[in-house]
Amino acid sequence: MATWAGTEVSALNPLRALWLTLAATFLLTLLLQLVPPGLLPGCAFFQDLIRYGKTKEGAPPRPAACRAFDVPKRYFSHFYIISVLWNGFLLWSLTHSLFMGAPFPNWLHGLLRILGTAQFRESREGQCLEGNPSLALSAFLVLVFLWLHSLRRLFECFYVSVFSNAVIHVVQYCFGLVYYILVGLTVLSQVPMDGRNVYVIGKNLLMQARWFHILGMMMFIWSSAHQYKCHVILSNLRKNKAGVVIHCNHRIPFGDWFEYVSSPNYLAELMIYISMAVTFGFYNLTWWLVVTYVFFSQALSAFLSHKFYKSKFISYPKHRKAFLPFLF
Ligand SMILES: NC(=O)c1ccc[n+]([C@@H]2O[C@H](COP(=O)([O-])OP(=O)(O)OC[C@H]3O[C@@H](n4cnc5c(N)ncnc54)[C@H](OP(=O)(O)O)[C@@H]3O)[C@@H](O)[C@H]2O)c1
């Protein structure tokens, strides 16, 4: 009988518990937005934690004590610098292990075990292997997608987006720094291991290729292209026809997915994470928990942005939804 150490006991391992907690926190915060304003926590600190950028304008006046913890929103680039470096390192380690048989460093292997991966094979003689046979290729592709996504976002932060003097809270900033480290570790924790080495069934990675890898890749490219397009539309709102930045105000965006929702870049973000779930073969519970977190966190930001647009612009398109076309 094949066993994966801890498969049965680790249904709720530390990584899954973390993503579940984050998803539940953002769901609760989103639901709080639906209750009458008088019943909402008016505490400035709470508002500061859930709002950032332009949506801070819709919050009650912020005391000086709150403003002391402001960090420029243009520091978003730091998240992607960390991600490109960290996830680049994880990708390098995985590639070396997959193609050259190099074991993971001890500390990384230990860290993955602590985080509770269910994929460590018990290497007792005579056991055969169960589990998703394409998991090594899936995890490899998702890590490549994550790295490319971070690289594109970094490029956008430096060369596409026009930032205003908008701010984020220092807690949000710290969360953003840790976030991509956790996402990368979550992907790597899905790789089947045999000791410190990646276990590849059949020893040929390409033999693991399945239709969902192609579908996931196409979805990833399609969602990324739309997200890029939306970020270009937003930056053009602040430029003249010659491409020179002429102001840093917030205007009504039009075109592409903006015709359907107020925050198509958040919708594209969700689609990018869903494309990774597809690449994992649809059945990866840990990754669906990550997707659930992204869904609720982006839905909250989209809801607050939608409220901001509707309160600021009388002529705001009536048919436009916040996050999901025709629905929400
Ligand atoms: N995976 C995650 O957990 C996560 C979390 C957060 C963000 N993200 C992703 O990161 C990307 C950026 O997020 P974001 O919250 O910064 O998006 P955003 O608020 O839409 O801002 C994107 C850029 O457009 C500018 N902008 C926004 N609205 C504008 C308007 N009405 N007129 C002119 N310029 C406008 C912003 O400038 P200013 O804001 O400086 O004014 C910023 O430079 C998104 O694609 C999002 O999905 C992912």
The ligand as a MOL file (V3000), in Angstrom:
LIG
                    3D

  0  0  0     0  0            999 V3000
M  V30 BEGIN CTAB
M  V30 COUNTS 48 52 0 0 0
M  V30 BEGIN ATOM
M  V30 1 N -2.5780 39.0900 -4.7860 0
M  V30 2 C -2.8560 40.0270 -3.9050 0
M  V30 3 O -3.1110 39.7440 -2.7500 0
M  V30 4 C -2.8480 41.4800 -4.3410 0
M  V30 5 C -3.0370 42.4760 -3.3710 0
M  V30 6 C -3.0420 43.8140 -3.7990 0
M  V30 7 C -2.8710 44.1110 -5.1410 0
M  V30 8 N -2.6840 43.1270 -6.0400 0 CHG=1
M  V30 9 C -2.5830 43.4290 -7.4730 0
M  V30 10 O -1.6810 44.4880 -7.6960 0
M  V30 11 C -2.1590 45.3030 -8.7590 0
M  V30 12 C -2.1610 46.7650 -8.3230 0
M  V30 13 O -3.0530 46.9020 -7.2420 0
M  V30 14 P -3.5880 48.3110 -6.7910 0
M  V30 15 O -4.4450 48.1030 -5.6030 0
M  V30 16 O -2.4310 49.2520 -6.7090 0 CHG=-1
M  V30 17 O -4.4620 48.7360 -8.0850 0
M  V30 18 P -5.0800 50.1600 -8.3850 0
M  V30 19 O -5.5530 50.8190 -7.1470 0
M  V30 20 O -6.0730 49.9480 -9.4710 0
M  V30 21 O -3.8410 51.0320 -8.9110 0
M  V30 22 C -3.0890 50.6690 -10.0320 0
M  V30 23 C -2.4030 51.9310 -10.5840 0
M  V30 24 O -3.3670 52.7630 -11.2260 0
M  V30 25 C -3.4820 54.0340 -10.5550 0
M  V30 26 N -4.9330 54.2940 -10.4960 0
M  V30 27 C -5.8710 53.6050 -9.8330 0
M  V30 28 N -7.0990 54.1030 -10.0830 0
M  V30 29 C -6.9190 55.1530 -10.9170 0
M  V30 30 C -7.8150 56.0860 -11.5320 0
M  V30 31 N -9.1440 56.0220 -11.3320 0
M  V30 32 N -7.3010 57.0660 -12.3160 0
M  V30 33 C -5.9600 57.1210 -12.5340 0
M  V30 34 N -5.0760 56.2680 -11.9950 0
M  V30 35 C -5.5440 55.2800 -11.1960 0
M  V30 36 C -2.8530 53.8190 -9.2100 0
M  V30 37 O -2.3220 55.0400 -8.7010 0
M  V30 38 P -2.4460 55.4930 -7.1370 0
M  V30 39 O -3.1330 54.3940 -6.4010 0
M  V30 40 O -1.0480 55.7530 -6.7200 0
M  V30 41 O -3.2530 56.7380 -7.1470 0
M  V30 42 C -1.7700 52.8300 -9.5240 0
M  V30 43 O -0.6680 53.4750 -10.1190 0
M  V30 44 C -3.5610 44.8290 -9.1170 0
M  V30 45 O -3.5340 44.1290 -10.3240 0
M  V30 46 C -3.9310 43.8930 -7.9920 0
M  V30 47 O -4.7320 42.8260 -8.4410 0
M  V30 48 C -2.6800 41.8180 -5.6570 0
M  V30 END ATOM
M  V30 BEGIN BOND
M  V30 1 1 1 2
M  V30 2 2 2 3
M  V30 3 1 2 4
M  V30 4 1 4 5
M  V30 5 2 4 48
M  V30 6 2 5 6
M  V30 7 1 6 7
M  V30 8 2 7 8
M  V30 9 1 8 9
M  V30 10 1 8 48
M  V30 11 1 9 10
M  V30 12 1 9 46
M  V30 13 1 10 11
M  V30 14 1 11 12
M  V30 15 1 11 44
M  V30 16 1 12 13
M  V30 17 1 13 14
M  V30 18 2 14 15
M  V30 19 1 14 16
M  V30 20 1 14 17
M  V30 21 1 17 18
M  V30 22 2 18 19
M  V30 23 1 18 20
M  V30 24 1 18 21
M  V30 25 1 21 22
M  V30 26 1 22 23
M  V30 27 1 23 24
M  V30 28 1 23 42
M  V30 29 1 24 25
M  V30 30 1 25 26
M  V30 31 1 25 36
M  V30 32 1 26 27
M  V30 33 1 26 35
M  V30 34 2 27 28
M  V30 35 1 28 29
M  V30 36 1 29 30
M  V30 37 2 29 35
M  V30 38 1 30 31
M  V30 39 2 30 32
M  V30 40 1 32 33
M  V30 41 2 33 34
M  V30 42 1 34 35
M  V30 43 1 36 37
M  V30 44 1 36 42
M  V30 45 1 37 38
M  V30 46 2 38 39
M  V30 47 1 38 40
M  V30 48 1 38 41
M  V30 49 1 42 43
M  V30 50 1 44 45
M  V30 51 1 44 46
M  V30 52 1 46 47
M  V30 END BOND
M  V30 END CTAB
M  END
